[in-house]
């Protein structure tokens, strides 16, 4: 499920989250979420190892700590 356009509404509790119902949920963090220029993929625990292995290293070469910190702050507030 791509929830990039509704992530802010999900975070605010206006509409229900698709996370409990989907194996994978992806979102950008710059549209309605108002976070740093980045994205995220959420998955069920049973898929976590495969997702981690497929993304890093490979599609993701490095992590920017400032982006991670901004994303964490955005998720909390």
C-alpha positions as CSV (number, residue, x, y, z in Angstrom):
1,X,0.0,0.0,0.0
2,X,1.4,3.4,-0.9
3,X,0.1,5.9,1.7
4,X,2.2,8.9,0.6
5,X,-0.8,11.1,-0.1
6,X,-2.6,10.2,3.1
7,X,0.3,9.8,5.6
8,X,-0.5,13.1,7.4
9,X,-4.1,12.1,7.8
10,X,-3.2,8.7,9.1
11,X,-0.7,10.2,11.6
12,X,-3.3,12.7,12.8
13,X,-5.8,9.9,13.4
14,X,-8.3,11.3,10.8
15,X,-8.4,8.1,8.8
16,X,-7.4,4.5,9.9
17,X,-3.9,3.2,9.2
18,X,-3.4,0.6,6.6
19,X,-0.4,-0.8,8.5
20,X,-2.3,-3.6,10.4
21,X,-3.9,-4.9,7.2
22,X,-1.0,-4.8,4.7
23,X,2.2,-6.8,4.5
24,X,4.1,-3.7,3.2
25,X,3.3,0.0,3.5
26,X,5.4,2.7,1.8
27,X,5.3,6.4,2.1
28,X,7.3,9.5,1.2
29,X,7.8,11.8,4.1
30,X,7.4,15.1,2.2
31,X,3.8,15.2,1.0
32,X,1.1,15.3,3.7
33,X,3.5,14.0,6.4
34,X,5.6,17.2,6.4
35,X,8.9,15.5,7.2
36,X,12.4,15.6,5.6
37,X,12.9,14.6,2.0
38,X,12.9,10.9,2.4
39,X,10.6,7.9,2.6
40,X,9.9,4.8,4.6
41,X,8.7,1.2,4.2
42,X,6.8,-0.5,7.0
43,X,6.3,-4.2,7.0
44,X,5.1,-7.1,9.2
45,X,7.8,-8.7,11.4
46,X,7.8,-11.8,9.2
47,X,9.1,-9.9,6.3
48,X,11.6,-7.6,8.1
49,X,14.8,-9.6,7.4
50,X,14.1,-9.9,3.7
51,X,13.3,-6.2,3.5
52,X,16.4,-5.2,5.3
53,X,18.6,-7.5,3.1
54,X,17.0,-6.2,-0.1
55,X,17.3,-2.5,0.8
56,X,20.7,-2.2,2.5
57,X,23.2,-2.6,1.0
58,X,21.8,-2.4,-2.5
59,X,19.1,0.2,-3.1
60,X,20.3,2.3,-0.2
61,X,24.0,2.9,-0.1
62,X,24.3,5.0,3.1
63,X,22.3,6.6,5.8
64,X,22.2,10.3,6.5
65,X,22.0,10.7,10.3
66,X,20.5,14.1,10.1
67,X,17.6,12.8,7.9
68,X,17.1,9.9,10.3
69,X,16.9,12.3,13.2
70,X,14.5,14.6,11.4
71,X,12.3,11.6,10.4
72,X,12.3,10.3,14.0
73,X,11.3,13.8,15.3
74,X,8.5,14.0,12.7
75,X,7.2,10.6,13.7
76,X,7.1,11.6,17.3
77,X,5.5,15.0,16.9
